[in-house]
């Protein structure tokens, strides 16, 4: 990856943060990026602008969708609808490769640990990315289990391990953790996605079955969160990440 040149700022909570701005040399421009999404739409909610930004710069973006709306809680037709919606969103954002593991939602924890770790690790290994974006361990049980599996998959135990691992926030789940008792999402790295919000919005609109007008999970809420993250860092819109590892 290129030499780091970044803008370092303090966010409103007093935490040292880094903001990647569109008018400055990129801090991190991976040749290959993997995004692990617990369910269809999580990748767009959490880092759709970042996906679109890196894709526009020539990054090869691969998305792994681990779980979905499948029996016994949902009809198979519901999963097929969300899969088609995801594929349409991926095309808008510039995703190069994608895979659906099709594990029933809320039942990811019932998958043997070694099997889940192997499936996620296998996808990441085959993509050979420099950067991996993973879900923050929040209110949704699938997010927590998948976060743990991602950490195993991204262990720096071999030369090809990803050098940048970041956790993204997911509307309606991340911010329902209980402060002081559960992990709090206090980001250190921000990506300026101002120029790429139209693509994020268009990708979100593909998820007609998932995104609704409820206050906690609407396109308006997504735009508001990105606007707030931008306001923390001197840009119009941004996406926030918790740093797991950055090796330079």
SEDOLO-479458 format. One line per field, with one value per residue: residue number from 1; residue in three letters; x, y, z of N, C-alpha, C in turn. Coordinates in pm, whole numbers, always signed. Example, Ala and Ser with C-alpha at 12.3 -4.5 7.8 and 13.67 -1.06 7.14 Angstrom:
n: 1 / 2 $
res: ALA / SER $
n.x: +1319 / +1285 $
n.y: -569 / -225 $
n.z: +780 / +708 $
ca.x: +1230 / +1367 $
ca.y: -450 / -106 $
ca.z: +780 / +714 $
c.x: +1320 / +1290 $
c.y: -330 / +3 $
c.z: +780 / +787 $
***
This chain:
n: 1 / 2 / 3 / 4 / 5 / 6 / 7 / 8 / 9 / 10 / 11 / 12 / 13 / 14 / 15 / 16 / 17 / 18 / 19 / 20 / 21 / 22 / 23 / 24 / 25 / 26 / 27 / 28 / 29 / 30 / 31 / 32 / 33 / 34 / 35 / 36 / 37 / 38 / 39 / 40 / 41 / 42 / 43 / 44 / 45 / 46 / 47 / 48 / 49 / 50 / 51 / 52 / 53 / 54 / 55 / 56 / 57 / 58 / 59 / 60 / 61 / 62 / 63 / 64 / 65 / 66 / 67 / 68 / 69 / 70 / 71 / 72 / 73 / 74 / 75 / 76 / 77 / 78 / 79 / 80 / 81 / 82 / 83 / 84 / 85 / 86 / 87 / 88 / 89 / 90 / 91 / 92 / 93 / 94 / 95 / 96 / 97 / 98 / 99 / 100 / 101 / 102 / 103 / 104 / 105 / 106 / 107 / 108 / 109 / 110 / 111 / 112 / 113 / 114 / 115 / 116 / 117 / 118 / 119 / 120 / 121 / 122 / 123 / 124 / 125 / 126 / 127 / 128 / 129 / 130 / 131 / 132 / 133 / 134 / 135 / 136 / 137 / 138 / 139 / 140 / 141 / 142 / 143 / 144 / 145 / 146 / 147 / 148 / 149 / 150 / 151 / 152 / 153 / 154 / 155 / 156 / 157 / 158 / 159 / 160 / 161 / 162 / 163 / 164 / 165 / 166 / 167 / 168 / 169 / 170 / 171 / 172 / 173 / 174 / 175 / 176 / 177 / 178 / 179 / 180 / 181 / 182 / 183 / 184 / 185 / 186 / 187 / 188 / 189 / 190 / 191 / 192 / 193 / 194 / 195 / 196 / 197 / 198 / 199 / 200 / 201 / 202 / 203 / 204 / 205 / 206 / 207 / 208 / 209 / 210 / 211 / 212 / 213 / 214 / 215 / 216 / 217 / 218 / 219 / 220 / 221 / 222 / 223 / 224 / 225 / 226 / 227 / 228 / 229 / 230 / 231 / 232 / 233 / 234 / 235 / 236 / 237 / 238 / 239 / 240 / 241 / 242 / 243 / 244 / 245 / 246 / 247 / 248 $
res: UNK / UNK / UNK / UNK / UNK / UNK / UNK / UNK / UNK / UNK / UNK / UNK / UNK / UNK / UNK / UNK / UNK / UNK / UNK / UNK / UNK / UNK / UNK / UNK / UNK / UNK / UNK / UNK / UNK / UNK / UNK / UNK / UNK / UNK / UNK / UNK / UNK / UNK / UNK / UNK / UNK / UNK / UNK / UNK / UNK / UNK / UNK / UNK / UNK / UNK / UNK / UNK / UNK / UNK / UNK / UNK / UNK / UNK / UNK / UNK / UNK / UNK / UNK / UNK / UNK / UNK / UNK / UNK / UNK / UNK / UNK / UNK / UNK / UNK / UNK / UNK / UNK / UNK / UNK / UNK / UNK / UNK / UNK / UNK / UNK / UNK / UNK / UNK / UNK / UNK / UNK / UNK / UNK / UNK / UNK / UNK / UNK / UNK / UNK / UNK / UNK / UNK / UNK / UNK / UNK / UNK / UNK / UNK / UNK / UNK / UNK / UNK / UNK / UNK / UNK / UNK / UNK / UNK / UNK / UNK / UNK / UNK / UNK / UNK / UNK / UNK / UNK / UNK / UNK / UNK / UNK / UNK / UNK / UNK / UNK / UNK / UNK / UNK / UNK / UNK / UNK / UNK / UNK / UNK / UNK / UNK / UNK / UNK / UNK / UNK / UNK / UNK / UNK / UNK / UNK / UNK / UNK / UNK / UNK / UNK / UNK / UNK / UNK / UNK / UNK / UNK / UNK / UNK / UNK / UNK / UNK / UNK / UNK / UNK / UNK / UNK / UNK / UNK / UNK / UNK / UNK / UNK / UNK / UNK / UNK / UNK / UNK / UNK / UNK / UNK / UNK / UNK / UNK / UNK / UNK / UNK / UNK / UNK / UNK / UNK / UNK / UNK / UNK / UNK / UNK / UNK / UNK / UNK / UNK / UNK / UNK / UNK / UNK / UNK / UNK / UNK / UNK / UNK / UNK / UNK / UNK / UNK / UNK / UNK / UNK / UNK / UNK / UNK / UNK / UNK / UNK / UNK / UNK / UNK / UNK / UNK / UNK / UNK / UNK / UNK / UNK / UNK / UNK / UNK / UNK / UNK / UNK / UNK $
n.x: +84 / +32 / +245 / +153 / -45 / -215 / -502 / -515 / -736 / -928 / -1213 / -1555 / -1579 / -1335 / -1151 / -869 / -868 / -877 / -926 / -1017 / -991 / -1143 / -999 / -736 / -428 / -495 / -517 / -529 / -534 / -645 / -553 / -711 / -1016 / -1210 / -1538 / -1724 / -2045 / -2304 / -2576 / -2778 / -2770 / -2638 / -2375 / -2408 / -2543 / -2346 / -2097 / -2131 / -2072 / -1795 / -1724 / -1810 / -1642 / -1376 / -1400 / -1433 / -1178 / -1042 / -1010 / -1044 / -1333 / -1471 / -1752 / -1878 / -2166 / -2298 / -2527 / -2890 / -3241 / -3397 / -3562 / -3584 / -3729 / -3810 / -3963 / -3819 / -3842 / -3822 / -3553 / -3446 / -3545 / -3411 / -3152 / -3141 / -3188 / -2955 / -2759 / -2821 / -2765 / -2491 / -2391 / -2434 / -2262 / -2019 / -1910 / -1701 / -1682 / -1890 / -2041 / -2277 / -2333 / -2560 / -2666 / -2916 / -3077 / -3016 / -2934 / -2670 / -2492 / -2537 / -2396 / -2118 / -1820 / -1564 / -1635 / -1770 / -1565 / -1387 / -1528 / -1559 / -1291 / -1184 / -1299 / -1189 / -916 / -900 / -960 / -752 / -708 / -582 / -718 / -986 / -1324 / -1537 / -1826 / -1925 / -1935 / -2241 / -2584 / -2717 / -2716 / -2604 / -2418 / -2228 / -2123 / -2020 / -1833 / -1640 / -1556 / -1448 / -1227 / -1067 / -1021 / -870 / -633 / -298 / -109 / +29 / +210 / +34 / -177 / -442 / -356 / -497 / -770 / -1095 / -1381 / -1721 / -2014 / -2362 / -2671 / -2943 / -2865 / -2592 / -2600 / -2764 / -2642 / -2563 / -2444 / -2139 / -2173 / -2173 / -1973 / -1887 / -1940 / -1695 / -1554 / -1234 / -1143 / -1231 / -1401 / -1425 / -1706 / -1846 / -1866 / -1969 / -2210 / -2452 / -2444 / -2445 / -2697 / -2859 / -2799 / -2899 / -3168 / -3224 / -3282 / -3563 / -3713 / -3590 / -3502 / -3679 / -3918 / -3900 / -3787 / -3536 / -3414 / -3401 / -3360 / -3334 / -3238 / -2991 / -2862 / -2857 / -2691 / -2447 / -2412 / -2378 / -2139 / -1972 / -1982 / -1832 / -1580 / -1518 / -1620 / -1876 / -2018 / -1954 / -1822 / -1785 / -1535 / -1420 / -1099 / -943 / -701 / -415 / -148 / +152 $
n.y: -120 / +239 / +499 / +627 / +913 / +1141 / +1298 / +1398 / +1411 / +1527 / +1373 / +1451 / +1320 / +1329 / +1152 / +1028 / +1050 / +949 / +1092 / +1019 / +1210 / +1333 / +1514 / +1487 / +1291 / +943 / +772 / +495 / +281 / +11 / -263 / -481 / -549 / -686 / -727 / -829 / -925 / -969 / -1001 / -955 / -622 / -515 / -455 / -234 / -50 / -11 / +44 / +131 / +365 / +374 / +139 / +210 / +428 / +321 / +132 / +299 / +385 / +176 / -44 / -389 / -524 / -752 / -918 / -1095 / -1248 / -1368 / -1471 / -1503 / -1441 / -1713 / -2039 / -2173 / -1945 / -1777 / -1780 / -1945 / -1794 / -1531 / -1501 / -1529 / -1301 / -1099 / -1165 / -1104 / -832 / -757 / -820 / -635 / -399 / -436 / -415 / -145 / -24 / -115 / -366 / -643 / -923 / -1170 / -1367 / -1591 / -1741 / -1845 / -1915 / -1965 / -1677 / -1554 / -1799 / -1843 / -1892 / -2154 / -2294 / -2506 / -2396 / -2430 / -2485 / -2248 / -2058 / -2161 / -2127 / -1845 / -1771 / -1905 / -1767 / -1511 / -1572 / -1665 / -1435 / -1271 / -1007 / -673 / -521 / -560 / -531 / -556 / -660 / -471 / -598 / -615 / -551 / -755 / -1102 / -1256 / -1080 / -1063 / -1323 / -1356 / -1150 / -1252 / -1478 / -1354 / -1225 / -1443 / -1534 / -1325 / -1322 / -1224 / -1428 / -1524 / -1446 / -1346 / -1233 / -994 / -649 / -438 / -410 / -333 / -236 / -186 / +23 / -58 / +55 / +58 / -164 / -155 / +71 / +6 / -132 / -165 / +103 / +106 / -150 / -324 / -355 / -38 / +158 / +345 / +528 / +541 / +592 / +757 / +775 / +990 / +1015 / +1180 / +1235 / +999 / +936 / +947 / +699 / +521 / +576 / +502 / +231 / +147 / +187 / -27 / -228 / -295 / -474 / -477 / -225 / +23 / +274 / +305 / +474 / +383 / +246 / +351 / +507 / +777 / +790 / +666 / +853 / +1066 / +972 / +946 / +1211 / +1321 / +1189 / +1301 / +1567 / +1553 / +1556 / +1757 / +1733 / +1674 / +1423 / +1113 / +784 / +572 / +392 / +136 / +68 / -235 / -344 / -192 / -213 / -81 $
n.z: +0 / -46 / +89 / +406 / +440 / +614 / +772 / +1096 / +1362 / +1645 / +1771 / +1878 / +2117 / +2223 / +2131 / +1959 / +1614 / +1265 / +955 / +629 / +356 / +56 / -94 / -41 / -47 / -35 / +271 / +294 / +34 / -78 / -291 / -296 / -136 / +123 / +237 / +507 / +558 / +786 / +713 / +414 / +317 / +538 / +468 / +302 / +463 / +664 / +534 / +272 / +127 / +150 / +16 / -244 / -287 / -279 / -483 / -704 / -731 / -831 / -671 / -603 / -496 / -273 / -143 / +129 / +226 / +508 / +643 / +618 / +541 / +600 / +619 / +956 / +1030 / +824 / +496 / +213 / -17 / +70 / +124 / -134 / -257 / -111 / -179 / -453 / -434 / -300 / -490 / -688 / -548 / -504 / -763 / -818 / -631 / -715 / -656 / -701 / -663 / -505 / -244 / -98 / +202 / +309 / +567 / +806 / +943 / +1270 / +1355 / +1326 / +1530 / +1586 / +1403 / +1374 / +1531 / +1414 / +1151 / +1067 / +1104 / +917 / +675 / +653 / +679 / +459 / +242 / +274 / +253 / -12 / -151 / -83 / +45 / +124 / +300 / +533 / +611 / +881 / +1079 / +1367 / +1703 / +1808 / +1909 / +1767 / +1760 / +1555 / +1446 / +1647 / +1668 / +1412 / +1403 / +1585 / +1440 / +1219 / +1330 / +1390 / +1131 / +1033 / +1170 / +1233 / +1140 / +929 / +624 / +429 / +561 / +618 / +635 / +727 / +932 / +998 / +1189 / +1122 / +1176 / +1228 / +1153 / +1384 / +1522 / +1622 / +1787 / +1990 / +2187 / +2538 / +2712 / +2896 / +2987 / +2773 / +2469 / +2333 / +2044 / +1950 / +1730 / +1555 / +1304 / +1005 / +696 / +430 / +250 / +89 / -190 / -274 / -167 / -322 / -459 / -244 / -137 / -355 / -364 / -117 / -167 / -326 / -155 / -97 / +53 / +296 / +398 / +561 / +661 / +931 / +1223 / +1312 / +1103 / +834 / +509 / +542 / +804 / +768 / +604 / +778 / +983 / +843 / +779 / +1033 / +1111 / +923 / +1009 / +1236 / +1140 / +959 / +698 / +449 / +447 / +608 / +684 / +965 / +1152 / +1370 / +1475 / +1432 / +1351 / +1210 / +1006 / +904 $
ca.x: +0 / +112 / +285 / +42 / -51 / -351 / -541 / -545 / -824 / -993 / -1358 / -1622 / -1565 / -1198 / -1072 / -787 / -928 / -817 / -1028 / -969 / -1064 / -1135 / -910 / -599 / -387 / -561 / -437 / -529 / -599 / -611 / -578 / -822 / -1092 / -1317 / -1638 / -1804 / -2177 / -2385 / -2698 / -2790 / -2791 / -2545 / -2258 / -2445 / -2569 / -2225 / -1982 / -2163 / -1999 / -1655 / -1716 / -1820 / -1523 / -1260 / -1427 / -1409 / -1033 / -984 / -999 / -1128 / -1413 / -1542 / -1844 / -1929 / -2289 / -2293 / -2658 / -3002 / -3377 / -3422 / -3631 / -3724 / -3798 / -3861 / -3975 / -3704 / -3865 / -3776 / -3409 / -3418 / -3571 / -3303 / -3030 / -3149 / -3170 / -2813 / -2683 / -2843 / -2689 / -2348 / -2358 / -2430 / -2146 / -1897 / -1857 / -1648 / -1714 / -1974 / -2081 / -2377 / -2321 / -2698 / -2693 / -3038 / -3061 / -3021 / -2886 / -2528 / -2421 / -2556 / -2299 / -1994 / -1724 / -1459 / -1694 / -1793 / -1434 / -1330 / -1599 / -1521 / -1148 / -1159 / -1335 / -1089 / -789 / -907 / -961 / -620 / -718 / -503 / -811 / -1110 / -1422 / -1617 / -1930 / -1899 / -2013 / -2346 / -2705 / -2759 / -2632 / -2526 / -2306 / -2127 / -2058 / -1944 / -1717 / -1540 / -1503 / -1365 / -1099 / -989 / -981 / -776 / -517 / -171 / -27 / +94 / +248 / -75 / -286 / -474 / -283 / -593 / -897 / -1178 / -1519 / -1817 / -2137 / -2483 / -2788 / -3046 / -2805 / -2471 / -2626 / -2851 / -2563 / -2583 / -2318 / -2080 / -2188 / -2135 / -1881 / -1942 / -1878 / -1627 / -1466 / -1107 / -1111 / -1346 / -1380 / -1507 / -1781 / -1935 / -1887 / -2022 / -2340 / -2558 / -2439 / -2490 / -2842 / -2919 / -2783 / -2997 / -3301 / -3243 / -3327 / -3702 / -3767 / -3513 / -3497 / -3813 / -3920 / -3890 / -3682 / -3406 / -3359 / -3451 / -3259 / -3315 / -3151 / -2856 / -2807 / -2834 / -2571 / -2331 / -2398 / -2321 / -1999 / -1901 / -1972 / -1725 / -1450 / -1498 / -1664 / -2023 / -2065 / -1846 / -1852 / -1695 / -1483 / -1339 / -978 / -899 / -557 / -356 / -4 / +212 $
ca.y: +0 / +361 / +562 / +692 / +1058 / +1150 / +1410 / +1348 / +1504 / +1479 / +1378 / +1524 / +1247 / +1344 / +1038 / +1053 / +989 / +977 / +1112 / +1009 / +1312 / +1311 / +1607 / +1461 / +1154 / +844 / +705 / +352 / +249 / -129 / -322 / -574 / -524 / -781 / -683 / -940 / -876 / -1073 / -1020 / -861 / -479 / -467 / -397 / -102 / +35 / +20 / +95 / +142 / +477 / +334 / +44 / +285 / +512 / +240 / +73 / +401 / +402 / +57 / -154 / -507 / -539 / -878 / -916 / -1223 / -1237 / -1492 / -1522 / -1446 / -1474 / -1850 / -2123 / -2188 / -1820 / -1711 / -1862 / -1938 / -1686 / -1406 / -1497 / -1507 / -1159 / -1018 / -1192 / -1025 / -692 / -739 / -822 / -505 / -299 / -460 / -361 / +1 / +16 / -158 / -490 / -731 / -1063 / -1187 / -1505 / -1601 / -1869 / -1892 / -1968 / -1899 / -1565 / -1578 / -1935 / -1854 / -1947 / -2299 / -2353 / -2540 / -2287 / -2458 / -2475 / -2107 / -1996 / -2208 / -2067 / -1704 / -1765 / -1948 / -1659 / -1406 / -1621 / -1672 / -1298 / -1215 / -861 / -599 / -460 / -632 / -459 / -656 / -600 / -448 / -692 / -532 / -609 / -874 / -1216 / -1297 / -987 / -1096 / -1450 / -1334 / -1070 / -1343 / -1562 / -1267 / -1204 / -1565 / -1537 / -1216 / -1326 / -1198 / -1546 / -1565 / -1327 / -1294 / -1182 / -854 / -554 / -341 / -470 / -228 / -275 / -82 / +32 / -94 / +121 / -14 / -272 / -110 / +176 / -47 / -189 / -93 / +171 / +70 / -294 / -390 / -274 / +85 / +192 / +474 / +512 / +613 / +619 / +804 / +786 / +1092 / +953 / +1284 / +1219 / +866 / +915 / +911 / +555 / +452 / +592 / +419 / +91 / +123 / +182 / -160 / -318 / -260 / -566 / -466 / -88 / +80 / +410 / +308 / +570 / +321 / +173 / +413 / +576 / +907 / +769 / +639 / +980 / +1148 / +920 / +985 / +1356 / +1343 / +1147 / +1404 / +1688 / +1530 / +1552 / +1865 / +1702 / +1667 / +1290 / +1019 / +657 / +557 / +258 / +102 / +4 / -362 / -351 / -126 / -239 / -4 $
ca.z: +0 / -52 / +215 / +474 / +460 / +664 / +856 / +1230 / +1431 / +1767 / +1755 / +1986 / +2243 / +2270 / +2087 / +1843 / +1497 / +1136 / +853 / +493 / +282 / -87 / -161 / +2 / -80 / +48 / +373 / +265 / -91 / -100 / -422 / -275 / -13 / +155 / +333 / +560 / +599 / +848 / +636 / +302 / +348 / +641 / +401 / +248 / +579 / +739 / +460 / +130 / +68 / +144 / -94 / -369 / -302 / -317 / -614 / -806 / -741 / -890 / -574 / -625 / -374 / -258 / -29 / +178 / +305 / +585 / +683 / +543 / +585 / +556 / +717 / +991 / +1065 / +705 / +377 / +123 / -113 / +129 / +104 / -275 / -284 / -54 / -255 / -575 / -394 / -269 / -616 / -753 / -471 / -530 / -895 / -807 / -553 / -783 / -600 / -806 / -632 / -386 / -212 / +7 / +272 / +328 / +700 / +853 / +1034 / +1415 / +1385 / +1292 / +1646 / +1588 / +1311 / +1446 / +1525 / +1316 / +1016 / +1036 / +1089 / +792 / +563 / +645 / +653 / +322 / +150 / +288 / +199 / -158 / -204 / -51 / +55 / +220 / +396 / +559 / +691 / +952 / +1163 / +1510 / +1784 / +1867 / +1963 / +1692 / +1795 / +1438 / +1431 / +1748 / +1632 / +1289 / +1443 / +1641 / +1332 / +1135 / +1398 / +1370 / +990 / +1004 / +1259 / +1161 / +1165 / +804 / +546 / +347 / +646 / +589 / +719 / +781 / +971 / +1057 / +1220 / +1085 / +1255 / +1156 / +1210 / +1459 / +1601 / +1692 / +1886 / +2094 / +2296 / +2665 / +2749 / +3025 / +3012 / +2649 / +2389 / +2274 / +1916 / +1957 / +1613 / +1543 / +1164 / +930 / +553 / +366 / +140 / +36 / -334 / -305 / -102 / -417 / -485 / -123 / -129 / -460 / -323 / -10 / -228 / -384 / -49 / -64 / +153 / +419 / +447 / +570 / +713 / +1077 / +1259 / +1336 / +988 / +712 / +430 / +606 / +920 / +716 / +558 / +896 / +1051 / +763 / +793 / +1165 / +1107 / +849 / +1091 / +1334 / +1074 / +865 / +562 / +444 / +485 / +637 / +750 / +1079 / +1175 / +1486 / +1427 / +1489 / +1325 / +1093 / +1002 / +794 $
c.x: +88 / +145 / +169 / +61 / -194 / -374 / -580 / -625 / -873 / -1143 / -1421 / -1614 / -1423 / -1108 / -994 / -845 / -856 / -929 / -965 / -1051 / -1041 / -1036 / -765 / -559 / -451 / -467 / -421 / -604 / -565 / -634 / -698 / -885 / -1197 / -1408 / -1718 / -1934 / -2255 / -2509 / -2698 / -2837 / -2694 / -2423 / -2287 / -2472 / -2439 / -2115 / -2007 / -2089 / -1851 / -1632 / -1715 / -1695 / -1403 / -1279 / -1397 / -1260 / -963 / -965 / -1093 / -1201 / -1490 / -1628 / -1890 / -2051 / -2307 / -2430 / -2768 / -3135 / -3420 / -3505 / -3535 / -3799 / -3864 / -3879 / -3853 / -3718 / -3814 / -3626 / -3375 / -3442 / -3456 / -3171 / -3028 / -3131 / -3022 / -2731 / -2700 / -2765 / -2540 / -2306 / -2345 / -2301 / -2013 / -1831 / -1818 / -1691 / -1803 / -2009 / -2181 / -2364 / -2457 / -2718 / -2817 / -3011 / -3093 / -2969 / -2739 / -2452 / -2438 / -2463 / -2173 / -1888 / -1618 / -1511 / -1712 / -1660 / -1371 / -1396 / -1559 / -1373 / -1113 / -1189 / -1229 / -955 / -790 / -905 / -827 / -621 / -614 / -591 / -936 / -1198 / -1519 / -1721 / -1883 / -1986 / -2122 / -2466 / -2746 / -2663 / -2549 / -2403 / -2193 / -2049 / -1970 / -1822 / -1606 / -1476 / -1412 / -1228 / -1009 / -934 / -873 / -654 / -388 / -71 / +43 / +119 / +134 / -192 / -314 / -404 / -374 / -725 / -976 / -1318 / -1612 / -1943 / -2258 / -2603 / -2887 / -2991 / -2688 / -2503 / -2730 / -2774 / -2578 / -2451 / -2269 / -2089 / -2141 / -2039 / -1951 / -1867 / -1825 / -1522 / -1339 / -1076 / -1239 / -1310 / -1478 / -1574 / -1876 / -1967 / -1958 / -2154 / -2452 / -2561 / -2485 / -2642 / -2912 / -2911 / -2882 / -3138 / -3329 / -3305 / -3470 / -3759 / -3701 / -3517 / -3638 / -3805 / -3928 / -3775 / -3543 / -3341 / -3417 / -3336 / -3230 / -3222 / -3008 / -2788 / -2773 / -2709 / -2445 / -2306 / -2335 / -2174 / -1915 / -1880 / -1864 / -1587 / -1434 / -1533 / -1816 / -2077 / -1944 / -1903 / -1744 / -1656 / -1406 / -1217 / -951 / -747 / -521 / -206 / +53 / +363 $
c.y: +125 / +414 / +638 / +843 / +1088 / +1278 / +1353 / +1454 / +1442 / +1487 / +1440 / +1450 / +1256 / +1229 / +1072 / +980 / +1027 / +987 / +1106 / +1104 / +1299 / +1402 / +1591 / +1320 / +1055 / +786 / +557 / +329 / +104 / -171 / -416 / -549 / -632 / -717 / -805 / -882 / -989 / -1107 / -925 / -725 / -426 / -399 / -256 / -4 / +82 / +85 / +105 / +254 / +445 / +234 / +118 / +369 / +430 / +176 / +173 / +425 / +278 / -59 / -268 / -539 / -672 / -873 / -1058 / -1195 / -1371 / -1554 / -1457 / -1494 / -1607 / -1925 / -2159 / -2057 / -1754 / -1813 / -1844 / -1824 / -1551 / -1391 / -1467 / -1362 / -1074 / -1043 / -1109 / -877 / -663 / -733 / -691 / -395 / -313 / -399 / -210 / +46 / -26 / -280 / -584 / -875 / -1069 / -1334 / -1500 / -1738 / -1929 / -1969 / -1896 / -1790 / -1606 / -1717 / -1953 / -1920 / -2099 / -2370 / -2388 / -2434 / -2310 / -2445 / -2329 / -2035 / -2035 / -2144 / -1921 / -1691 / -1806 / -1840 / -1549 / -1449 / -1623 / -1534 / -1228 / -1063 / -801 / -544 / -546 / -546 / -560 / -588 / -581 / -544 / -621 / -613 / -740 / -989 / -1264 / -1209 / -1025 / -1222 / -1431 / -1247 / -1160 / -1427 / -1481 / -1243 / -1325 / -1567 / -1435 / -1216 / -1306 / -1310 / -1598 / -1441 / -1266 / -1239 / -1036 / -760 / -447 / -415 / -364 / -281 / -158 / -87 / -1 / -30 / +21 / -129 / -221 / -16 / +134 / -126 / -103 / -29 / +128 / -76 / -374 / -300 / -153 / +114 / +334 / +473 / +595 / +653 / +652 / +817 / +889 / +1029 / +1052 / +1262 / +1089 / +836 / +888 / +761 / +476 / +460 / +504 / +271 / +56 / +110 / +49 / -256 / -284 / -350 / -549 / -326 / -30 / +219 / +416 / +399 / +508 / +261 / +225 / +476 / +712 / +896 / +742 / +768 / +1068 / +1103 / +960 / +1134 / +1390 / +1304 / +1246 / +1529 / +1676 / +1553 / +1654 / +1832 / +1686 / +1534 / +1199 / +889 / +632 / +411 / +250 / +25 / -125 / -375 / -269 / -147 / -167 / -24 $
c.z: +0 / +86 / +275 / +477 / +498 / +741 / +991 / +1305 / +1560 / +1744 / +1880 / +2120 / +2297 / +2230 / +1962 / +1723 / +1370 / +1034 / +715 / +407 / +132 / -156 / -116 / -42 / +16 / +151 / +338 / +135 / -125 / -245 / -414 / -138 / +2 / +260 / +377 / +615 / +665 / +765 / +516 / +354 / +453 / +579 / +350 / +361 / +643 / +660 / +310 / +60 / +52 / +31 / -228 / -393 / -348 / -454 / -726 / -828 / -794 / -795 / -612 / -494 / -377 / -132 / +3 / +265 / +378 / +606 / +599 / +597 / +524 / +659 / +831 / +1020 / +944 / +592 / +288 / +23 / -61 / +108 / -41 / -315 / -234 / -127 / -385 / -546 / -368 / -397 / -693 / -682 / -497 / -664 / -891 / -737 / -617 / -723 / -713 / -787 / -509 / -368 / -97 / +73 / +304 / +458 / +753 / +957 / +1177 / +1454 / +1350 / +1407 / +1657 / +1490 / +1391 / +1424 / +1418 / +1173 / +976 / +1015 / +955 / +671 / +543 / +612 / +511 / +220 / +154 / +228 / +47 / -222 / -183 / -41 / +148 / +331 / +408 / +648 / +749 / +1040 / +1307 / +1591 / +1865 / +1913 / +1896 / +1718 / +1677 / +1420 / +1527 / +1709 / +1509 / +1315 / +1496 / +1532 / +1241 / +1199 / +1384 / +1227 / +958 / +1096 / +1181 / +1183 / +1039 / +719 / +466 / +429 / +612 / +686 / +779 / +808 / +1048 / +1082 / +1191 / +1172 / +1166 / +1225 / +1271 / +1541 / +1686 / +1807 / +1990 / +2199 / +2421 / +2708 / +2887 / +3060 / +2892 / +2571 / +2328 / +2144 / +1924 / +1846 / +1619 / +1399 / +1087 / +783 / +497 / +244 / +73 / -111 / -371 / -235 / -202 / -448 / -362 / -112 / -233 / -424 / -212 / -66 / -295 / -283 / -4 / +45 / +290 / +481 / +448 / +631 / +865 / +1116 / +1271 / +1212 / +857 / +635 / +491 / +726 / +877 / +673 / +677 / +971 / +975 / +772 / +928 / +1167 / +1028 / +932 / +1197 / +1274 / +961 / +721 / +565 / +495 / +509 / +692 / +854 / +1101 / +1306 / +1436 / +1504 / +1472 / +1202 / +1104 / +882 / +791 $
***
